[in-house]
Amino acid sequence: MAVSHQWFIQWASPPLILADITRHYENINPGLNGYDPKSINPLEGGDVNNNYKDSFHALPQIRNHKFPSAQAGRYYNENNRAAGITLWLTMLGLSQPQSVPADTDTPPFNTLYKWKQVDFEFPSPRHRSEALATGKFVPENVLPLGLEVWGPRVFVTIPSWRQGVPATLATVPRSGGLTSPPLKPYPDWSFHKAFGDEMNCTKLTSVFRISVDQCGRLWVLDSGQIDSQDSPKQLCPPSIILFDLHTDSLLARFEIPEQYVLQDSLFSNIVVDSRLGDCSDLHVYIADTWRFGLLVFREIDQRFWRFSHHLFYPDPLASNYTLHGLNFQWSDGIFGLALTPENQFGDRILFFHSMSSYREFYVPTSVLRQPSRVNDSATDFNLAGESRGLFGQASASAIDRRGIMFYGLVTRDSIGCWDTRKPYQKRTTGIVAMNRETLIFPNDIKVDQDNRQSVWVLSNRLPMFQAGPLDLNDFNYRIMYADTMEAVRGTICDPAITPSQLSLVQRGWL
């Protein structure tokens, strides 16, 4: 997401006029009866899911459905229930012990931690005092941006957007128990510029987001740039840094080649794709949000390639944001990346969207994993379905093993959901949580790899942070989690509910 308004001012439309994108796709889902299963049910690989097809055509039109925005009725007794379920799953060995939340104000989510300002575990009080005195630590400039969960730890990224960020990647315990714990730099202080040479590119410079593979390795996306909001300095090339989480040791650093780093590129999101137990087939997908590209990295031969497509651009009509009285303009392109489970053809679908957009798109990863398709794949990138509607800008997204997508609705203070085996339409997308205090700008979302999965959310009030100092009397940053099955139970995103049952859900019968 933007750290300045530069691209809103300078950006010009691509040859395919983006203002016409709605007209270009106006025949997709022309009404609320019927759909094209090849265009909006890509997980099925072109096969029609007959269980949904017949009932969906018979579904009455529901034009103005908002589902479900009133959470109080559904969750009147969910606070204790969510914590109890987590504890029960932990006792069964199906979930990690995260049963001591800071609060339960956002059902079905528990808040693991919340901060008014972020502090760090410094080597000693003297080190902290010196960092404060020298400006290496300026608490009001520290913004948690991304997260990942693996084993007993939650990983947090803190990009060096302003001066005074002493560590750009850190951890907190997954067990909870404290309201606002200090962050522990990962893997240790020696990898961060607060106590070392700022020009040492073997260390971490400014980490945006991270992703863990099934082999227990942490893939770190480092922009290499500091002071992005005040006086940008590209200290090091944008890179992917790889850590072994079993030993917390550095495994490799892969610099993004210069030919794929365009002027003012902003590599903002990363997701790993591997289907083999030893990760020998691993590919990494990286979003270039400001220069509208999708990078692919193949680990086996350490090769990069880059896709460009008009669907990676922002929608000008979605580039104006209003949030809690604050109006701002971002022209951020491709940002959200989410991978489905394998379909019957052994393929996975990458769903993606621009931050400044109301729509979701998709491409088979079998296309992305072939460098020969870079200039021969235009028709393989497709629209997933209907628009999310006004104020439908979405941040990060993630999909669990059942194919349920979770995504942050940044101007609605909400977490949305969608069962990817159903058509992508307004009436088949739902809201799992909405809170105008705790979910102000849900910035990052992850689904963990536990046997019983949880969805994790980091909210951080980013637009307010960029506009000026945050209110130190408020909790500004939160890490929350919810069991994925419980989060969507009874909503249209529940796999047990078919579109033909939607009218029953609306009346609160399920």
Buried (B, 14 or more C-beta within 10 A) or exposed (E): BBBBEEBBEEBEEEEEEBEEBEEEBEEBBEEBEBBBBEBBBBBBBEEBBEEBBEBBEEBEEEEEBEBBEEBEEBBEEBBEBBBEBBBEBBEEEEBBBBBBBBBBBBBBBBBBBBBBBBBBBBEEEEBBEBBBEEEBBBBBBBBBBBBBBBBEBBBBBBBBBBBBBBBBBBBBBBBBEEBBBBBBBBBEBEBBBBBEEBEEBEBBBBBBBBBBBBBBBBBBBBBBBBBBBEEBBBBBBBBBBBBBBEEEEBEEBBBBBEEBBBEEBBBBBBBBBBBEEEBEEBBBBBBBBBBBBBBBBBBEEEEBBBBBBBBBBBBBBBBBBEBEEEEBBBBBBBBBBBBBBEBEEEBBBBBBBBBBBBBBBBBBBBBBBEBEBBEEBEEBBBBBBBBBEEBBBBBBBBBBEBBBBBBBBBBBBBBBBBBBBBBBBBBBBBBBBBBEEBBBBBBBBBBBBBEBBBBBBBBBBBBBBBEEEBEEEEBBBBBBBBBBBBBBBBBBBBBEBBBBBBEEBBEEEB
